[in-house]
Amino acid sequence: MVASGLDMKKGYYFDDGAEFSKGWSAYKFTFKLLKRVKDKTIAGTLVIATSNSSGNTYYYCIPALDYDGENYTTSSYMGSFYKSAWELDGTMTDCFFASLAMYFSVNSTYLYSGK
């Protein structure tokens, strides 16, 4: 959808302020924060992984936890994300989780500022 130029699903947008890229020898990862237009809450994070050897591009979405103002609950989509993440090969898994940790570390102030 993003790469092919298709329209974004109505009611959502990518927050460019939180975009982060990290390149490794085998893969490059780009993280894009997906927000809801109506209240600017985080819906999830799009992860774009590009193989430096094959040039293949892979897309993953990390769903945000649901928050009701008092409690967090796991999104029903989290199981699909876990399954996808554990099916990655060893090199991609290592790069993915290291990049993910960097993304949240670098963007933690921005992500939770409510912008």
C-alpha positions as a printed Julia matrix, in Angstrom:
115×3 Matrix{Float64}:
  0.0     0.0    0.0
  2.68    2.5    0.97
  5.22    1.49  -1.66
  2.69    1.07  -4.46
  1.14    4.49  -3.92
 -2.31    3.26  -2.88
 -4.39    5.51  -0.68
 -4.08    5.33   3.07
 -7.07    3.85   4.88
 -9.43    6.69   5.76
 -9.08    7.93   9.32
 -5.36    7.13   9.68
 -2.06    8.84   8.87
  1.66    8.25   9.24
  3.36   10.55  11.73
  6.58   11.54   9.97
  8.04   12.98  13.17
  8.54    9.5   14.56
 10.07    7.88  11.46
 13.3     6.03  12.16
 15.66    4.02   9.95
 18.52    1.74  10.89
 20.76   -0.06   8.44
 22.62   -3.27   9.16
 24.84   -5.35   6.91
 21.97   -7.64   5.91
 18.82   -5.48   6.28
 17.56   -1.94   6.57
 14.56   -1.29   8.83
 12.28    1.72   8.68
  9.61    2.33  11.3
  6.56    4.51  10.6
  4.12    5.44  13.34
  0.46    5.0   12.35
 -2.03    7.31  14.13
 -5.78    7.83  14.14
 -6.94   11.16  12.72
 -9.86   11.58  15.15
 -7.82   11.67  18.37
 -4.16   11.34  17.25
 -3.76    8.13  19.25
 -1.27    5.5   18.12
 -2.82    2.65  16.13
  0.42    0.8   15.44
  3.84    0.91  13.86
  4.58   -0.1   10.28
  7.94   -1.82   9.93
  9.5    -1.9    6.48
 12.42   -4.31   6.17
 14.58   -4.32   3.05
 17.11   -7.06   2.34
 20.46   -5.62   1.25
 21.34   -8.81  -0.64
 18.11   -9.64  -2.5
 16.45   -6.22  -2.51
 13.2    -7.81  -1.29
 10.99   -5.62   0.9
  8.91   -6.97   3.75
  6.13   -5.21   5.66
  5.11   -5.89   9.25
  2.73   -4.05  11.52
  3.08   -3.89  15.28
 -0.37   -3.12  16.72
 -0.57   -0.64  19.58
 -1.94   -1.71  22.92
 -5.53   -0.63  23.48
 -5.85    1.95  26.26
 -9.15    2.95  27.87
 -7.7     5.74  30.0
 -6.98    3.4   32.87
 -5.93   -0.01  31.59
 -3.93   -1.39  28.68
 -5.11   -4.48  26.84
 -3.43   -6.46  24.1
 -4.83   -5.9   20.63
 -6.41   -8.89  18.97
 -3.86   -8.43  16.17
 -0.88   -8.98  18.47
 -0.99  -12.77  17.97
 -0.55  -12.31  14.21
  2.42  -10.04  14.79
  4.07  -12.53  17.19
  3.62  -15.34  14.67
  5.15  -13.24  11.87
  8.08  -12.11  14.0
  9.01  -15.63  15.09
  8.94  -16.87  11.49
 11.8   -14.55  10.49
 15.19  -16.09   9.82
 17.9   -15.7   12.47
 19.73  -12.78  10.9
 16.55  -10.84  10.23
 15.24  -11.55  13.75
 18.45  -10.22  15.33
 18.43   -7.07  13.2
 14.7    -6.57  13.71
 14.74   -6.69  17.5
 17.91   -4.57  17.77
 16.34   -1.97  15.44
 13.07   -2.09  17.37
 14.87   -1.41  20.65
 16.71    1.54  19.07
 13.48    2.9   17.57
 11.7     2.94  20.92
 14.76    4.29  22.72
 15.27    7.14  20.25
 11.55    7.98  19.99
 10.32    7.31  23.52
  9.92   10.97  24.41
  8.2    11.75  21.11
  5.95    8.69  21.16
  4.54    9.43  24.58
  4.28   13.2   24.27
  0.81   12.98  22.71
  1.74   15.04  19.65
